[in-house]
């Protein structure tokens, strides 16, 4: 135990703030989306990723990686979205073994309708109280942390990796 590098008081305070943020932010995002769009944040994320992907479709395995969800969780979610007419599944034309999630026109309309309110909420919770310099610093900080934790190709952005 002598080799343990304990957190400084400042690091401990920052760590606790980070843990609290990653706990309360998803709940706040989820509440707004459920209230205004009848979507969970996870559902919105799946729809948004599909909406930004050429052809509005992705292999289920790729989609699971991008949303950091298990195959099983994603399959259940896609099933719910299928029943609502927002997504449908097809067999992969590449190998006929895998499934592809495809955003329907109703799914496109749902994500287009939900996006302005979601963006306004994200802006109000995260960005409005930060200066442009703080936004750049936050971006650099998150990128440094993600470089250590997650591969760049696991970022949900279609053309802009984390």
Secondary structure as GFF3:
##gff-version 3
##sequence-region A 1 162
A	DSSP	alpha_helix	9	37	.	.	.	ID=ss1
A	DSSP	alpha_helix	41	52	.	.	.	ID=ss2
A	DSSP	three_ten_helix	54	56	.	.	.	ID=ss3
A	DSSP	beta_strand	57	59	.	.	.	ID=ss4
A	DSSP	alpha_helix	60	66	.	.	.	ID=ss5
A	DSSP	alpha_helix	71	83	.	.	.	ID=ss6
A	DSSP	beta_strand	87	91	.	.	.	ID=ss7
A	DSSP	beta_strand	99	103	.	.	.	ID=ss8
A	DSSP	alpha_helix	105	122	.	.	.	ID=ss9
A	DSSP	pi_helix	123	127	.	.	.	ID=ss10
A	DSSP	alpha_helix	132	149	.	.	.	ID=ss11
A	DSSP	three_ten_helix	152	154	.	.	.	ID=ss12
###
